[in-house]
Amino acid sequence: MLFFKLALFGLACVMAGCGEQQGGSRPVVAPVESFAQLIEKDHCLACHAPGNQMKLPLWHEVAKKYQNKPDAAAYLIHKIKTGGSGAWGKMDMPPYQELEEAELKVLVQGVLSSIKPPVQ
């Protein structure tokens, strides 16, 4: 779905002449969404919200588990992109292969910076 939206955006820009400047053209890059926008758009809270029925980890639990691991960001980016199971029980994490590298970095930075539990 994301690829389709980006392809349409690119086509619209080409047709409208977006990014053209004096002395040449520069590709137009859409700004990366915020952590809050990404978790809403990608439905992350369906599994990772407080009180979820599946007992999956909340952001601060993930942050706490990986806070002292130097490769935490790279590991979590890979985990989100490819999915998997076993790190938090039997429930599978679906792969999110459609996410761009910049989006994955925003998600992981948001998760790792949430070391304190949410106020309820």
Backbone torsions as a table, in degrees:
resi	resn	phi	psi	omega
1	MET	NA	-45.8	179.7
2	LEU	-61.8	-42.3	178.9
3	PHE	-59.5	-43.1	-179.4
4	PHE	-62.4	-44.4	179.0
5	LYS	-62.7	-44.4	179.9
6	LEU	-64.9	-38.1	178.7
7	ALA	-63.9	-43.0	178.0
8	LEU	-64.2	-41.4	178.2
9	PHE	-60.8	-45.7	179.5
10	GLY	-61.3	-43.8	178.8
11	LEU	-62.8	-43.1	179.3
12	ALA	-63.1	-39.0	179.3
13	CYS	-66.3	-41.9	178.8
14	VAL	-62.3	-44.6	-178.1
15	MET	-67.6	-33.9	-177.8
16	ALA	-89.1	-9.5	-178.8
17	GLY	79.5	23.8	178.8
18	CYS	-59.5	146.0	173.9
19	GLY	83.7	-4.7	179.8
20	GLU	-75.7	132.4	178.7
21	GLN	-133.5	164.3	177.2
22	GLN	-61.2	130.8	178.8
23	GLY	88.2	14.8	177.9
24	GLY	136.0	-172.6	179.8
25	SER	-126.4	154.7	179.7
26	ARG	-129.0	136.3	-179.7
27	PRO	-65.1	143.5	177.8
28	VAL	-90.9	128.6	179.8
29	VAL	-117.6	126.7	178.0
30	ALA	-68.0	142.0	178.9
31	PRO	-66.4	147.9	178.7
32	VAL	-73.9	137.8	179.7
33	GLU	-72.2	162.6	179.0
34	SER	-77.5	167.5	176.6
35	PHE	-54.7	-48.4	-178.7
36	ALA	-60.5	-41.8	179.6
37	GLN	-66.5	-41.0	-178.2
38	LEU	-67.8	-42.9	-178.7
39	ILE	-68.7	-27.7	175.8
40	GLU	-74.5	-48.3	-177.6
41	LYS	-61.7	-40.3	-176.5
42	ASP	-92.9	7.4	174.3
43	HIS	60.1	34.3	-179.3
44	CYS	-63.2	-32.5	-176.0
45	LEU	-73.4	-10.4	175.7
46	ALA	-60.9	-30.1	-178.9
47	CYS	-114.8	-26.4	-171.4
48	HIS	-112.1	27.7	178.7
49	ALA	-94.7	151.8	174.7
50	PRO	-56.0	136.1	179.2
51	GLY	78.9	12.7	-179.0
52	ASN	-65.5	145.6	-175.7
53	GLN	-72.2	-20.0	-175.4
54	MET	-88.0	-5.6	178.5
55	LYS	60.4	36.9	177.6
56	LEU	-86.1	157.9	-172.7
57	PRO	-67.8	146.3	172.0
58	LEU	-86.2	166.0	-175.8
59	TRP	-54.9	-45.6	-176.3
60	HIS	-66.5	-27.4	176.8
61	GLU	-70.5	-39.9	176.9
62	VAL	-65.6	-45.8	-179.7
63	ALA	-59.4	-43.2	-179.3
64	LYS	-65.0	-41.8	-178.5
65	LYS	-62.5	-37.1	-173.2
66	TYR	-106.8	5.8	-172.8
67	GLN	-60.0	-30.2	-177.7
68	ASN	-104.2	13.2	179.9
69	LYS	-100.2	120.0	-176.5
70	PRO	-63.3	-26.1	-178.8
71	ASP	-101.3	20.3	-175.4
72	ALA	-57.0	-46.8	-176.9
73	ALA	-62.3	-47.0	179.7
74	ALA	-62.8	-41.5	179.5
75	TYR	-62.4	-46.3	-177.7
76	LEU	-69.4	-35.9	175.2
77	ILE	-60.0	-46.6	178.2
78	HIS	-61.9	-42.5	-177.7
79	LYS	-64.1	-42.2	179.3
80	ILE	-66.8	-44.1	-177.1
81	LYS	-66.8	-41.1	-174.2
82	THR	-102.2	-14.8	-178.1
83	GLY	74.5	-167.6	178.7
84	GLY	145.0	-172.5	179.0
85	SER	-152.2	170.1	174.0
86	GLY	103.1	-27.0	-177.7
87	ALA	-72.8	-27.4	-176.8
88	TRP	-132.7	27.9	-179.4
89	GLY	114.6	-158.1	-173.7
90	LYS	-86.0	-14.9	-176.6
91	MET	-72.0	133.6	179.3
92	ASP	-81.5	143.4	169.6
93	MET	-94.0	118.8	179.6
94	PRO	-69.5	152.7	177.6
95	PRO	-75.7	144.0	175.9
96	TYR	-118.4	64.6	-175.3
97	GLN	-67.9	-19.7	-177.5
98	GLU	-78.5	-11.4	-178.7
99	LEU	-74.1	138.7	177.0
100	GLU	-76.5	159.1	179.5
101	GLU	-56.4	-42.4	-179.8
102	ALA	-63.4	-38.7	178.3
103	GLU	-66.7	-42.3	178.5
104	LEU	-60.8	-41.1	179.1
105	LYS	-64.1	-40.7	178.0
106	VAL	-64.4	-43.9	178.7
107	LEU	-60.4	-48.8	-177.4
108	VAL	-66.6	-40.2	177.7
109	GLN	-62.4	-40.5	178.0
110	GLY	-63.5	-43.1	179.4
111	VAL	-65.5	-50.1	-175.8
112	LEU	-68.4	-20.8	179.0
113	SER	-89.3	1.0	-177.0
114	SER	-103.4	50.2	-174.8
115	ILE	-65.9	-25.2	179.2
116	LYS	-90.2	140.9	178.6
117	PRO	-66.1	150.4	179.0
118	PRO	-68.2	149.5	176.6
119	VAL	-79.8	129.7	-178.4
120	GLN	-115.2	NA	NA
